């Protein structure tokens, strides 16, 4: 069953989104991040164990940064992240909202 984890939002003119994380993120085994209808810059995913600004590092897969594209869904499985955010390579031309959904872990 899918559970809504929140929205990561990049403000108009901004490059860094709000975060999604905490206890709720740790209760899911996979997540889906939905790209907005348009993006000005290349949007990449960053993770941290906490919300300290300096603790965020790029999420990579196969040696490349994980990107989120417009009108597509990025799915991540086995997500050991505490907090996630999105960083755009350019100031966004409008507010960009990335809904985040999770698949709950099976209860034992």
N, CA, C and O atoms as a MOPAC input file, in Angstrom:
PM7 MOZYME 1SCF
protein

 N      0.84300 1    -1.17800 1     0.00000 1
 C      0.00000 1     0.00000 1     0.00000 1
 C      0.88200 1     1.23400 1     0.00000 1
 O      1.83700 1     1.30500 1     0.77400 1
 N      0.58800 1     2.20200 1    -0.84600 1
 C      1.36100 1     3.43200 1    -0.92300 1
 C      0.97400 1     4.41600 1     0.16500 1
 O     -0.19100 1     4.52700 1     0.54500 1
 N      1.98700 1     5.13200 1     0.66000 1
 C      1.76400 1     6.14700 1     1.67200 1
 C      2.43500 1     7.43700 1     1.19600 1
 O      3.57800 1     7.42500 1     0.73700 1
 N      1.70700 1     8.54400 1     1.31300 1
 C      2.23900 1     9.83600 1     0.90600 1
 C      3.23500 1    10.31000 1     1.96500 1
 O      2.89300 1    10.42100 1     3.14200 1
 N      4.47000 1    10.58800 1     1.53700 1
 C      5.51700 1    10.99900 1     2.46500 1
 C      5.68700 1    12.51100 1     2.52400 1
 O      6.32600 1    13.02900 1     3.44000 1
 N      5.12600 1    13.21400 1     1.56500 1
 C      5.22000 1    14.66500 1     1.54600 1
 C      5.69200 1    15.17200 1     0.20400 1
 O      5.93700 1    14.39600 1    -0.72000 1
 N      5.81600 1    16.48300 1     0.10500 1
 C      6.29900 1    17.13000 1    -1.10800 1
 C      7.66800 1    17.73300 1    -0.85700 1
 O      7.91200 1    18.31500 1     0.20100 1
 N      8.56000 1    17.59600 1    -1.82700 1
 C      9.79400 1    18.37000 1    -1.82800 1
 C      9.53000 1    19.50800 1    -2.80300 1
 O      9.15600 1    19.26900 1    -3.95100 1
 N      9.72100 1    20.74000 1    -2.35400 1
 C      9.36600 1    21.91000 1    -3.16300 1
 C     10.58600 1    22.80600 1    -3.33000 1
 O     11.24800 1    23.16700 1    -2.35700 1
 N     10.87400 1    23.15900 1    -4.58500 1
 C     11.87500 1    24.17800 1    -4.88700 1
 C     11.10800 1    25.46900 1    -5.16400 1
 O     10.23400 1    25.50000 1    -6.03000 1
 N     11.43100 1    26.52900 1    -4.43400 1
 C     10.74400 1    27.80700 1    -4.60100 1
 C     11.10900 1    28.44300 1    -5.93700 1
 O     12.15700 1    28.14900 1    -6.51200 1
 N     10.23500 1    29.31400 1    -6.42000 1
 C     10.50600 1    30.08800 1    -7.62400 1
 C     11.83200 1    30.83400 1    -7.44100 1
 O     12.00200 1    31.57000 1    -6.46900 1
 N     12.76400 1    30.64300 1    -8.36700 1
 C     14.07500 1    31.27500 1    -8.28100 1
 C     15.06700 1    30.52700 1    -7.41500 1
 O     16.22500 1    30.93100 1    -7.31600 1
 N     14.63600 1    29.44700 1    -6.78900 1
 C     15.49400 1    28.67800 1    -5.89300 1
 C     16.17500 1    27.50800 1    -6.58000 1
 O     15.87200 1    27.18000 1    -7.72700 1
 N     17.09800 1    26.88300 1    -5.86000 1
 C     17.79600 1    25.71100 1    -6.38600 1
 C     17.71000 1    24.50200 1    -5.46000 1
 O     17.96500 1    23.38100 1    -5.90000 1
 N     17.35500 1    24.69800 1    -4.18400 1
 C     17.31900 1    23.61000 1    -3.20200 1
 C     15.88800 1    23.42700 1    -2.70600 1
 O     15.21100 1    24.39700 1    -2.36400 1
 N     15.43800 1    22.17700 1    -2.66900 1
 C     14.06600 1    21.89300 1    -2.23100 1
 C     13.97600 1    21.79700 1    -0.71100 1
 O     14.97700 1    21.73500 1     0.00200 1
 N     12.74200 1    21.78800 1    -0.26000 1
 C     12.47400 1    21.39300 1     1.11600 1
 C     12.80600 1    19.90300 1     1.23000 1
 O     13.04400 1    19.24000 1     0.22000 1
 N     12.82100 1    19.38600 1     2.44100 1
 C     13.21600 1    17.99400 1     2.65000 1
 C     12.02600 1    17.09500 1     2.96700 1
 O     10.96500 1    17.55200 1     3.38900 1
 N     12.24000 1    15.81000 1     2.75000 1
 C     11.33700 1    14.75600 1     3.20000 1
 C     12.20500 1    13.80100 1     3.99600 1
 O     13.28900 1    13.42400 1     3.55000 1
 N     11.74300 1    13.41200 1     5.15400 1
 C     12.56100 1    12.49800 1     5.93800 1
 C     11.97200 1    12.21500 1     7.29600 1
 O     10.78900 1    12.44100 1     7.55200 1
 N     12.82800 1    11.71800 1     8.15500 1
 C     12.40400 1    11.39000 1     9.50500 1
 C     11.90700 1     9.97000 1     9.61800 1
 O     12.18200 1     9.11700 1     8.77500 1
 N     11.16800 1     9.74400 1    10.68200 1
 C     10.70000 1     8.39700 1    11.00500 1
 C      9.85100 1     7.78700 1     9.89900 1
 O      9.95700 1     6.59200 1     9.62600 1
 N      9.01300 1     8.59300 1     9.26100 1
 C      8.13000 1     8.06700 1     8.21000 1
 C      8.93300 1     7.51700 1     7.03900 1
 O      8.57900 1     6.47300 1     6.49200 1
 N      9.99200 1     8.18700 1     6.64900 1
 C     10.82000 1     7.71500 1     5.53700 1
 C     11.45500 1     6.36400 1     5.87100 1
 O     11.66800 1     5.54100 1     4.98100 1
 N     11.75200 1     6.13800 1     7.13300 1
 C     12.38200 1     4.87800 1     7.54700 1
 C     11.40200 1     3.69900 1     7.61500 1
 O     11.81900 1     2.56000 1     7.82600 1
 N     10.10000 1     3.96800 1     7.43600 1
 C      9.10600 1     2.89100 1     7.47700 1
 C      8.78200 1     2.32600 1     6.10500 1
 O      7.94100 1     1.43600 1     5.98100 1
 N      9.45000 1     2.84100 1     5.06300 1
 C      9.16500 1     2.37400 1     3.71100 1
 C     10.35300 1     1.62500 1     3.12300 1
 O     11.50600 1     1.89000 1     3.46200 1
 N     10.04700 1     0.68200 1     2.23500 1
 C     11.12700 1    -0.08300 1     1.59300 1
 C     11.49400 1     0.47000 1     0.22800 1
 O     12.57600 1     0.19200 1    -0.28800 1
 N     10.59800 1     1.25300 1    -0.36000 1
 C     10.89100 1     1.90400 1    -1.63000 1
 C     10.14700 1     3.22600 1    -1.67600 1
 O      9.15200 1     3.42600 1    -0.97900 1
 N     10.65600 1     4.13500 1    -2.52300 1
 C      9.99100 1     5.42200 1    -2.68700 1
 C      9.87400 1     5.75500 1    -4.16500 1
 O     10.64900 1     5.28200 1    -4.99600 1
 N      8.88800 1     6.57800 1    -4.46700 1
 C      8.68500 1     7.09300 1    -5.82100 1
 C      8.61500 1     8.60600 1    -5.72200 1
 O      7.82000 1     9.15300 1    -4.95800 1
 N      9.45600 1     9.28200 1    -6.50300 1
 C      9.46900 1    10.74100 1    -6.55300 1
 C      8.94500 1    11.14300 1    -7.92600 1
 O      9.50200 1    10.74600 1    -8.95000 1
 N      7.88000 1    11.92700 1    -7.94500 1
 C      7.24400 1    12.33800 1    -9.19400 1
 C      7.79500 1    13.69200 1    -9.62300 1
 O      7.73300 1    14.65900 1    -8.86400 1
 N      8.33600 1    13.76300 1   -10.84300 1
 C      8.84800 1    15.01300 1   -11.39000 1
 C      7.71900 1    15.95000 1   -11.77500 1
 O      6.66600 1    15.49500 1   -12.22300 1
 N      7.91900 1    17.25600 1   -11.60800 1
 C      6.88900 1    18.22600 1   -11.99400 1
 C      6.75800 1    18.32100 1   -13.51300 1
 O      7.49000 1    17.65800 1   -14.24800 1
 N      5.83000 1    19.14300 1   -13.97600 1
 C      5.57400 1    19.24100 1   -15.41700 1
 C      6.69600 1    19.92500 1   -16.17700 1
 O      6.80300 1    19.75500 1   -17.39200 1
 N      7.53600 1    20.69500 1   -15.49300 1
 C      8.66900 1    21.36100 1   -16.15200 1
 C      9.78600 1    21.56900 1   -15.14200 1
 O      9.53800 1    21.68900 1   -13.94200 1
 N     11.00500 1    21.61200 1   -15.63100 1
 C     12.18200 1    21.91600 1   -14.81300 1
 C     13.08500 1    22.85100 1   -15.59900 1
 O     13.25500 1    22.68600 1   -16.80700 1
 N     13.66200 1    23.83000 1   -14.92000 1
 C     14.59300 1    24.75200 1   -15.55800 1
 C     15.98600 1    24.13800 1   -15.60700 1
 O     16.65200 1    24.18700 1   -16.64100 1
 N     16.42500 1    23.56200 1   -14.49600 1
 C     17.76000 1    22.97800 1   -14.40400 1
 C     17.71100 1    21.47000 1   -14.31100 1
 O     16.63500 1    20.87200 1   -14.31900 1
 N     18.88600 1    20.85400 1   -14.22100 1
 C     18.98500 1    19.41800 1   -13.99500 1
 C     18.82300 1    19.17500 1   -12.50000 1
 O     19.60200 1    19.69100 1   -11.69900 1
 N     17.82600 1    18.39900 1   -12.12500 1
 C     17.51400 1    18.14400 1   -10.71900 1
 C     18.15900 1    16.83500 1   -10.26700 1
 O     17.93500 1    15.78500 1   -10.86900 1
 N     18.95700 1    16.90800 1    -9.20700 1
 C     19.61200 1    15.72600 1    -8.65300 1
 C     19.15000 1    15.50000 1    -7.22300 1
 O     18.71700 1    16.42700 1    -6.53900 1
 N     19.24900 1    14.26400 1    -6.78800 1
 C     18.80600 1    13.86500 1    -5.46300 1
 C     19.98500 1    13.85300 1    -4.50100 1
 O     21.07600 1    13.40100 1    -4.85100 1
 N     19.76200 1    14.35500 1    -3.28300 1
 C     20.76900 1    14.32000 1    -2.23300 1
 C     20.15200 1    13.69500 1    -0.98500 1
 O     18.94100 1    13.76300 1    -0.77500 1
 N     21.01200 1    13.08100 1    -0.15500 1
 C     20.55500 1    12.41800 1     1.06600 1
 C     21.43900 1    12.79700 1     2.23600 1
 O     22.59200 1    13.19600 1     2.06900 1
 N     20.86300 1    12.66000 1     3.44000 1
 C     21.59900 1    12.88400 1     4.67900 1
 C     20.98900 1    12.01300 1     5.76700 1
 O     19.81900 1    11.63500 1     5.70200 1
 N     21.80300 1    11.70600 1     6.76200 1
 C     21.29200 1    10.97300 1     7.91900 1
 C     20.50200 1    11.88300 1     8.84300 1
 O     19.66900 1    11.41400 1     9.61900 1
 N     20.75900 1    13.18500 1     8.76300 1
 C     20.02200 1    14.17800 1     9.54500 1
 C     19.79100 1    15.38600 1     8.66100 1
 O     20.10300 1    15.35200 1     7.47000 1
 N     19.25100 1    16.45100 1     9.22300 1
 C     18.92300 1    17.61200 1     8.41000 1
 C     19.99000 1    18.70200 1     8.46200 1
 O     19.73500 1    19.82800 1     8.03500 1
 N     21.18200 1    18.38800 1     8.97800 1
 C     22.26300 1    19.36600 1     8.97800 1
 C     22.64700 1    19.66600 1     7.53200 1
 O     22.97000 1    18.75600 1     6.76800 1
 N     22.61000 1    20.93200 1     7.16400 1
 C     22.84600 1    21.34200 1     5.77400 1
 C     24.12000 1    20.75300 1     5.19500 1
 O     24.12200 1    20.31600 1     4.04400 1
 N     25.18700 1    20.72800 1     5.94800 1
 C     26.47100 1    20.25600 1     5.42400 1
 C     26.53700 1    18.74100 1     5.27100 1
 O     27.47600 1    18.22000 1     4.67000 1
 N     25.55600 1    18.03600 1     5.80400 1
 C     25.58600 1    16.57300 1     5.78200 1
 C     25.01900 1    15.98100 1     4.49600 1
 O     25.14600 1    14.77600 1     4.27800 1
 N     24.39800 1    16.78700 1     3.64000 1
 C     23.80400 1    16.26500 1     2.41700 1
 C     24.87600 1    15.92400 1     1.39000 1
 O     25.81300 1    16.69200 1     1.17000 1
 N     24.72300 1    14.75900 1     0.76300 1
 C     25.63900 1    14.32600 1    -0.29800 1
 C     24.81100 1    13.77600 1    -1.45900 1
 O     23.68400 1    13.32500 1    -1.25200 1
 N     25.35500 1    13.81000 1    -2.67600 1
 C     24.61400 1    13.30500 1    -3.83000 1
 C     24.31600 1    11.80300 1    -3.71100 1
 O     25.15400 1    11.03200 1    -3.24400 1
 N     23.13400 1    11.40600 1    -4.13200 1
 C     22.77500 1     9.99800 1    -4.24800 1
 C     23.23500 1     9.54600 1    -5.63000 1
 O     22.92200 1    10.18000 1    -6.63800 1
 N     23.97700 1     8.45000 1    -5.66600 1
 C     24.47100 1     7.93600 1    -6.94100 1
 C     23.97800 1     6.52000 1    -7.18400 1
 O     23.65100 1     5.78400 1    -6.25300 1
 N     23.93200 1     6.16000 1    -8.45300 1
 C     23.63800 1     4.80100 1    -8.87800 1
 C     24.52600 1     4.50800 1   -10.07500 1
 O     24.51500 1     5.25500 1   -11.05300 1
 N     25.28300 1     3.44400 1   -10.00800 1
 C     26.18100 1     3.09300 1   -11.10400 1
 C     27.24400 1     4.14600 1   -11.36600 1
 O     27.71700 1     4.27600 1   -12.49500 1
 N     27.63100 1     4.90500 1   -10.33700 1
 C     28.66200 1     5.91900 1   -10.48000 1
 C     28.18600 1     7.26400 1   -10.99900 1
 O     29.00300 1     8.16000 1   -11.21200 1
 N     26.87900 1     7.42800 1   -11.20900 1
 C     26.33300 1     8.70100 1   -11.69600 1
 C     25.31200 1     9.24100 1   -10.70800 1
 O     24.60500 1     8.47800 1   -10.04900 1
 N     25.24000 1    10.57200 1   -10.61100 1
 C     24.23400 1    11.18600 1    -9.74500 1
 C     22.84000 1    10.81000 1   -10.22500 1
 O     22.58100 1    10.75400 1   -11.42700 1
 N     21.94400 1    10.55100 1    -9.27500 1
 C     20.55400 1    10.23000 1    -9.59000 1
 C     19.82500 1    11.53500 1    -9.92200 1
 O     19.83200 1    12.47600 1    -9.12900 1
 N     19.20000 1    11.58200 1   -11.09200 1
 C     18.46800 1    12.77200 1   -11.51100 1
 C     16.97300 1    12.49200 1   -11.55500 1
 O     16.53500 1    11.35700 1   -11.74400 1
 N     16.20900 1    13.55500 1   -11.37600 1
 C     14.75700 1    13.49900 1   -11.48300 1
 C     14.38300 1    14.35600 1   -12.68000 1
 O     14.78800 1    15.51500 1   -12.76300 1
 N     13.62600 1    13.80900 1   -13.59500 1
 C     13.26400 1    14.54600 1   -14.80000 1
 C     11.79200 1    14.94000 1   -14.77700 1
 O     10.98400 1    14.35000 1   -14.06000 1
 N     11.46700 1    15.93900 1   -15.57200 1
 C     10.09200 1    16.43100 1   -15.65500 1
 C      9.16500 1    15.32800 1   -16.16600 1
 O      9.51400 1    14.57400 1   -17.07500 1
 N      8.00500 1    15.25300 1   -15.57700 1
 C      6.91300 1    14.36400 1   -15.97300 1
 C      7.33200 1    12.88900 1   -15.98400 1
 O      6.83400 1    12.10700 1   -16.79400 1
 N      8.23400 1    12.51600 1   -15.09800 1
 C      8.62800 1    11.11500 1   -14.94800 1
 C      8.70900 1    10.80300 1   -13.46300 1
 O      8.82400 1    11.70100 1   -12.62900 1
 N      8.64800 1     9.51500 1   -13.14900 1
 C      8.74400 1     9.08000 1   -11.76400 1
 C     10.04300 1     8.33600 1   -11.56100 1
 O     10.38800 1     7.43600 1   -12.32700 1
 N     10.76400 1     8.72100 1   -10.51500 1
 C     11.98300 1     8.03200 1   -10.11400 1
 C     11.62000 1     7.08700 1    -8.97900 1
 O     11.03500 1     7.51200 1    -7.98300 1
 N     11.96200 1     5.80600 1    -9.11900 1
 C     11.69600 1     4.82300 1    -8.07500 1
 C     13.00900 1     4.33600 1    -7.49400 1
 O     13.91900 1     3.94400 1    -8.22400 1
 N     13.09500 1     4.36400 1    -6.17200 1
 C     14.27400 1     3.86800 1    -5.45200 1
 C     13.83800 1     2.74700 1    -4.52800 1
 O     12.85900 1     2.88700 1    -3.79400 1
 N     14.55600 1     1.64000 1    -4.56000 1
 C     14.25300 1     0.52500 1    -3.66900 1
 C     15.33400 1     0.42600 1    -2.60000 1
 O     16.44000 1     0.93800 1    -2.76600 1
 N     14.99900 1    -0.23500 1    -1.51000 1
 C     15.94100 1    -0.38000 1    -0.39500 1
 C     16.53700 1     0.97300 1    -0.04700 1
 O     17.72500 1     1.21100 1    -0.26600 1
 N     15.72000 1     1.85000 1     0.49000 1
 C     16.10600 1     3.23300 1     0.74100 1
 C     16.54200 1     3.44200 1     2.19000 1
 O     15.69400 1     3.57800 1     3.07300 1
 N     17.84400 1     3.47000 1     2.44600 1
 C     18.34700 1     3.62900 1     3.80500 1
 C     18.54900 1     5.09000 1     4.21100 1
 O     19.37600 1     5.37800 1     5.07600 1
 N     17.80600 1     6.01400 1     3.60000 1
 C     18.03500 1     7.43700 1     3.81200 1
 C     17.27600 1     7.96600 1     5.02300 1
 O     16.17700 1     7.50500 1     5.33300 1
 N     17.87100 1     8.92800 1     5.69500 1
 C     17.19800 1     9.60800 1     6.79900 1
 C     16.42100 1    10.81700 1     6.30200 1
 O     15.30600 1    11.08300 1     6.75300 1
 N     17.02700 1    11.55000 1     5.36100 1
 C     16.42500 1    12.76400 1     4.81700 1
 C     16.81500 1    12.89200 1     3.34700 1
 O     17.94100 1    12.57200 1     2.96800 1
 N     15.88400 1    13.35700 1     2.52900 1
 C     16.13500 1    13.56900 1     1.10500 1
 C     15.80900 1    15.00500 1     0.71800 1
 O     14.93100 1    15.63500 1     1.30800 1
 N     16.52300 1    15.51100 1    -0.27700 1
 C     16.18900 1    16.79300 1    -0.88700 1
 C     16.60900 1    16.74600 1    -2.35200 1
 O     17.32400 1    15.83800 1    -2.77600 1
 N     16.15500 1    17.73500 1    -3.11600 1
 C     16.48600 1    17.84400 1    -4.53400 1
 C     17.22000 1    19.16200 1    -4.74500 1
 O     16.86000 1    20.18900 1    -4.17000 1
 N     18.25100 1    19.11700 1    -5.57400 1
 C     19.00500 1    20.32000 1    -5.90900 1
 C     18.97800 1    20.49200 1    -7.42500 1
 O     19.29600 1    19.56700 1    -8.17300 1
 N     18.59400 1    21.69200 1    -7.86600 1
 C     18.57500 1    22.01300 1    -9.29100 1
 C     19.87500 1    22.71300 1    -9.67100 1
 O     20.39700 1    23.52800 1    -8.91200 1
 N     20.38300 1    22.39000 1   -10.84000 1
 C     21.60200 1    23.01600 1   -11.32500 1
 C     21.41100 1    24.45700 1   -11.74800 1
 O     22.39300 1    25.16300 1   -11.97800 1
 N     20.16500 1    24.91700 1   -11.85700 1
 C     19.84800 1    26.29800 1   -12.23500 1
 C     18.68900 1    26.78500 1   -11.37700 1
 O     17.89000 1    25.98800 1   -10.88500 1
 N     18.60500 1    28.10700 1   -11.20100 1
 C     17.46700 1    28.67200 1   -10.48400 1
 C     16.18700 1    28.32700 1   -11.24500 1
 O     16.08600 1    28.57700 1   -12.44600 1
 N     15.22000 1    27.75800 1   -10.54600 1
 C     13.97500 1    27.33800 1   -11.19600 1
 C     13.11100 1    28.54500 1   -11.54400 1
 O     13.01000 1    29.49600 1   -10.77000 1
 N     12.49000 1    28.49100 1   -12.72400 1
 C     11.68900 1    29.58400 1   -13.24400 1
 C     10.29300 1    29.68200 1   -12.65300 1
 O      9.55600 1    30.61900 1   -12.95700 1
 N      9.92600 1    28.73300 1   -11.81900 1
 C      8.64200 1    28.72800 1   -11.12400 1
 C      8.77200 1    27.74300 1    -9.96100 1
 O      9.73300 1    26.97500 1    -9.89800 1
 N      7.80800 1    27.76700 1    -9.04700 1
 C      7.83500 1    26.79300 1    -7.95800 1
 C      7.70200 1    25.38800 1    -8.54000 1
 O      6.86000 1    25.15400 1    -9.40600 1
 N      8.51600 1    24.46400 1    -8.07600 1
 C      8.50300 1    23.07000 1    -8.55100 1
 C      8.19400 1    22.15400 1    -7.37200 1
 O      8.87000 1    22.19400 1    -6.34400 1
 N      7.16200 1    21.33000 1    -7.53800 1
 C      6.73100 1    20.41100 1    -6.48000 1
 C      6.96900 1    18.97300 1    -6.92000 1
 O      6.56700 1    18.56600 1    -8.00900 1
 N      7.63100 1    18.21300 1    -6.05300 1
 C      7.95500 1    16.80900 1    -6.29500 1
 C      7.25100 1    15.96400 1    -5.22300 1
 O      7.78900 1    15.81700 1    -4.12600 1
 N      6.06700 1    15.40500 1    -5.50500 1
 C      5.40200 1    14.53100 1    -4.53400 1
 C      6.22400 1    13.25200 1    -4.31800 1
 O      6.80200 1    12.70600 1    -5.25700 1
 N      6.26300 1    12.79500 1    -3.08200 1
 C      7.03400 1    11.60300 1    -2.72100 1
 C      6.09600 1    10.58600 1    -2.08500 1
 O      5.38400 1    10.89300 1    -1.12900 1
 N      6.10600 1     9.36900 1    -2.62800 1
 C      5.27900 1     8.27300 1    -2.12700 1
 C      6.18400 1     7.11900 1    -1.71400 1
 O      7.27200 1     6.94700 1    -2.26300 1
 N      5.73400 1     6.33800 1    -0.75700 1
 C      6.50200 1     5.20000 1    -0.29700 1
 C      5.67500 1     3.93500 1    -0.24500 1
 O      4.45600 1     3.97000 1    -0.07800 1
 N      6.36900 1     2.81000 1    -0.39300 1
 C      5.74400 1     1.50000 1    -0.23000 1
 C      6.16300 1     0.98900 1     1.14200 1
 O      7.35000 1     0.80400 1     1.41000 1
 N      5.19200 1     0.76600 1     1.99900 1
 C      5.48000 1     0.38000 1     3.37800 1
 C      6.17600 1    -0.97100 1     3.45500 1
 O      5.92900 1    -1.86900 1     2.65000 1
 N      7.05900 1    -1.08700 1     4.45100 1
 C      7.71900 1    -2.35400 1     4.71600 1
 C      6.69200 1    -3.33700 1     5.26200 1
 O      5.74000 1    -2.94000 1     5.93200 1
 N      6.88600 1    -4.61500 1     4.97600 1
 C      5.99600 1    -5.64600 1     5.50200 1
 C      6.18400 1    -5.73900 1     7.01700 1
 O      7.30700 1    -5.68900 1     7.51900 1
 N      5.07900 1    -5.87200 1     7.72800 1
 C      5.16000 1    -6.04200 1     9.18100 1
 C      5.44500 1    -7.48300 1     9.51100 1
 O      4.88500 1    -8.39000 1     8.89500 1
 N      6.30000 1    -7.70000 1    10.46700 1
 C      6.69900 1    -9.06300 1    10.80500 1
 C      6.04000 1    -9.52900 1    12.06700 1
 O      6.26500 1   -10.65900 1    12.50100 1

